[in-house]
């Protein structure tokens, strides 16, 4: 509920790296980096005041050109996932760049399709 409200109001939330929420990654639609944290991680942060992050190399996908009208943004992403497989991006941030990505509306970028 909170993440949708923040996005609907067009707010960008900074410092979201410590959230214990599997929806954290949806802020990528806003051009921000975030990572989900589990309950154990959240407990460690609360107990120690420290957030330990290992910064792995980023996978960058350059997408240029037009997508046919019969395809959705998620079709492009699913194609990439099919090529790299689930394990291909384990512990790696993924970045999507290029003219194709820039042409996508905010509604197309977000998985829940809430009108912004």
N, C-alpha and C positions, 0 to 999 in steps of 0.2 A: 504494500500500500504506500509506504513512504517513498520508495524509489519511483513509483509511477507519479505520485504527486509532485515530487521534485522535478521530474522531467516534463510533466504537463505544464508546470509553471515556468518552464524554460530556465531553470536554475542549474548552474554547474556547481557540483559539490566537490570541493577540494579536500584532500586528506582522507579520501575514502579507502585507502589501502588497508586499514585495520578492521574493516567491517566484517562481520561474520554472516555473510549473506551470499548465496549462490547466484543471485541476480546482479551482483556487483559488476560483472562483465558487460552489462548493457550500457554502461556509461561510455563504452567504446564508440557508440553511435555519435557521441558528442566530441569525439576526438581526444578523449582522455584515457589514461591508463589506470586500470584497477585490477585487483586480483581478489578472488574469493578466499576467505580464511575459514577454517573449520573451528569447531568448538574448542578443541585442545589449543589451537593457536590463539584464539581469543582469550582463553583462560591464562595462557602464558603472558600475553600482553597486559592483561589486568593485574596479574601477580607481580610482574617484574618492571612494567613500564617500558619494555623493549619490544620492538618489532624487528625480527630478523628476516631479511630478504636476501636471496641469492639472485643476482641479476644475470640471467642467461642471455645468450645471443637471441636477437629478434628475427623471426621469420617474416620477411617482407614480400608481399605479393603485389606486383605492379599490374594493374588491370586497365588497359586502354581499349577504346572502341565502344560500339553500341551493343547493348543487349537486345535481342529480338523481343517484341512486345509479348510474346507468349511465354517468356521466362520471367521469373521473379528474382530479386536479389538473392534470396536464400538458395535458389538453384545454383547460382555461381559459387556460393560458399560451400554448399554440399558437394559440388564437383571437386573443389580443392580438397575438402576433407577426404573424399574418396581417393584422391591421388596420394595424399601424404599419410593417410590412415590416422586413426585416433592416436596412436603412439608417436606419430611424426611430429607432434607439437607438445608432447609432454614436457612440462616445466619450461615452456617457451612462450613468450608473448607473440602474438600474430598481428601484423600491421597490413592493412589493405590501402593501397595508394593508387593514383592514376586518374585519368580523365573519366573513366567509367565510375569509379567510386565517388568522385566529386559531383557527378551528375545525379546521384541518388538522393532522393528527398529524405528528410528525417524519418518520415513514416516508413519508407522502404528499408531504412537501415535498422530499425528497431524490430525485434521479433514479435512484440505483442500488438503491433499495428494500432496503437492508440493514437488518435488524431491529435497532433500538436498544433 
